[in-house]
């Protein structure tokens, strides 16, 4: 192992099965036993890991790990400990970016604020030029705010949506169209494998943030820099293991 190997720390699931040795992954589906694959751990010892579980030919557990990554395997530099609370999954609650109207987010036209009207407005918005994202926010127990983003002609797009939707509406400007984001998502989802040597757990689009989100067990510094340089903020990298800077 070279002297330039980067140290990483964080919490992950370690899994070993009949088919492979110990690997770092994130058991995103909560399966028993976990079936996810990740980065091989070169010096893992189950007799030094408390809280392991075994069934159906697999042994696994959740741990905080610290070690170095050489591009192929992860080597522990400290014994594994109890996992940190996972802060790795993003908060699903998304606020409406527009300030609330003076009278609140009450429907302007209650007859056009039902599920059918919402579906029509959503379909029209997604087909409009410059469409960049859409998400629904709650404005109370029953009322919903339709949040829609475009890259151009916001006033025109808002007027078009208002022809179909009489409930709460927030129209904002985003930098990238949804087509651009889907094209980037496709680059990371290609059958030939993800670029930058990544072992991805998931690839998706965060419409409120106007970004593609990629999740991997471990992303080295070089890959992060290359992604930032290539996509200029259009891609957000999420990983449970972070580089140790000290």
N, C-alpha and C positions, 0 to 999 in steps of 0.2 A: 504494500500500500504506500503511495507516495505521500510526501509531506504536505501536499496541497489539498488533501481530502477535506471536505467541508463537514463540520459537525452539525448535527440536527438534533432537536429535542421536541417531544410532544407525546401525545397519547394515540395509541392505535391498537387494533386487535392483532395478535400473533396467532397464526394458524399453521398446523402441520397435519398432513394427511398421508395416506398410503402412497399418494401420487407425487408428493413434493415435501421438501423439508420445511422448517419454520419460515414463514413469510409475514411481512407487515402488510396489513390491509385495514379496511374500515368496514365492519359488518353492517352495511347500510340497511339491509333487509331484515336484520334480526333473526336470521335463519339459525337453526340448531341441527347439526353444527354449521358454522359459517362456511360458505363456499367461495368467498371472494379470494382473489389472488392479488399479489402485490410484489414487494421488493424482498428478495431472499435475505435472511439474517444469517451471517456466516458463522457466528459463535454463540448461538442461542443454546441455553441449557435449561431444560424444564425443572431440574432439581433446584435451580436458583430463582424460580418464578412462582410466587405464591398465587393461589386462586385459580389454578388451571382447571379445566374441565375436559372430559374425554367421553366420546361416544361415537359409534358407527365408524371406527377407524380414524377418527380425527381428535386432535388435542388442541385446545385454544384457550385464550384468556385475554383480558383487556389490561394494558400496562402503559405506564409512562416510560419511554425509552430515550436514551441519549447515546449517540454514536456518530460514526463517520460514514459517509457514502462516497464510493469511488466510481460511481457510474454504473456499477453492476450489482453490488451487494451492500448491505448495511451491516456494519460491525459495531457491536456495543462497546462503549468505553466506560459504562457504569452498569451496575446490576439493575434490572428492571424494577420499577416500583409501582405503587397504586396509580391508576389513571387519573388525569385531571378531568374535571367536568368538561364535557365536550362543548366548546364554543365554536366548533368548526362548521356546524350547519347554520345557514343564515336565518335571520328572523323572517318569518313568513308574513308578518303584518306590514302593510305598506300604506303610508298615509297619502292622502290626496294632496298634491303639491300646490294647488290653488288655494288662496285664502277663502274662507267661507263667506258666502253672501251675507249682507246685513241681516236678513231674516232667516239665515241658516240654509241648509241644503234641502229645503222643502221643494217638492215638485212644482214646476211652473204650470204643468198641465197634467193633472192626475190621470186623465183618460189615456195619455200616452206615456205612462210610467209603469207599465206592467211588463211581464216577462216577454210577451210577444213584441212589444215596442223595443225592448232592450235587444232582443235578438236581431231585429231589423236594423237597428242602429249599429250594432257590432259588425254585422255583415257588410254594411255600407262603408264603415270606417276602414275595415281591412282591405277593401277593394280600392280605396281612394289613393290618388297619387301622393307620394311622400309619406305613406303610413309608416310609423316608427314604433308602435307599441300600444297596448291596451290592457287595462286592468280595472277591476271593480273594487271600490271602497265602500265601507259602510258608514252611513251618515246618521245612524240611529237604529232603533230596533227594526224598522221596516224599510226605511228609505236607503237607496243605494246611489253612489256617485259613479258615473261612468267617466273614467280617466282615459284620455286618448292623446297620443303623441304623434306629431307630424314634423317633417323637416321643412315644410314650406306652406305658405298660404293658410295660416291658422284661422283667420277670420272666415275665409270661404269654407274651410272644412267644418268649422263650428256651425255655421249656418246650415250646411247640408245635414249634419247630424241632428240639429234641432228640428228638422222637418219630420224626423221619425221618433225622437226621444224627448219626452217632456220632463224627465227627472233631473236629478243633479248631474251637472256636466262640467268637467274640467279639461280644457284643451291646452296642451303645452308643446313646446318646441324641443325636439331631440336632434342630435347631430347626425345619427345614422339611421337609414331606413331599415325596416324589418327584413327586406330582401338582402341588404348588405350583411346583416347579422346572421341570417340563415346560410349565406354563402360561407361565412367564416366558420360557423358551426359545422358545415359539411367538410371543411378542411380537417377538422379534428376528428370527424366521424368516418373518415374514408376507410374503405376495406383494407387498404394497404397499411393502415396503422397510423397512429397519431404522430404529428411532427414533433421535432425537438426531443425525440427519444422518450416521450412520456408514456407512463402506464396509467391510463385514465380510468376512473371509476364512473364518471358521468360527464356529459356535455349538454348544456342547455342555454336558453336565452332568458336573461333577466330583463323583462320588458320595461319595468319602471326605471331601472338603472341604465338601460340602453347599452347593454353589454352581453357578450357571450361569457358564460361561466364554465370553467373547466375544473373538475375535481380530480385530484390525484393523491395517492398516498404520500409521495415525495416528489418535490420539484426542485432541482438543483439551481444554484444561483445563475449559472450560464443560461439555462432554459428560461428562467424568469426575465433576464435581460434581453434575450433574443425575442421573446414574445412581446415585451414592451416596445422594442425597436420596430418590430414588424407591424404590430396592430395598433400602436399609438393610443392605448387606453381602451380599445374596443373589447379586449379580453381580460377577464378577471380570473386569477388563479387562486384556487382554494385548496389548502392542504393541511392536515392535522399536524404535520411536522414542519417546524420552522428552523431556519438557519440560526446557529448559536454565534453571536457576534463578539463575545468576549475572548 
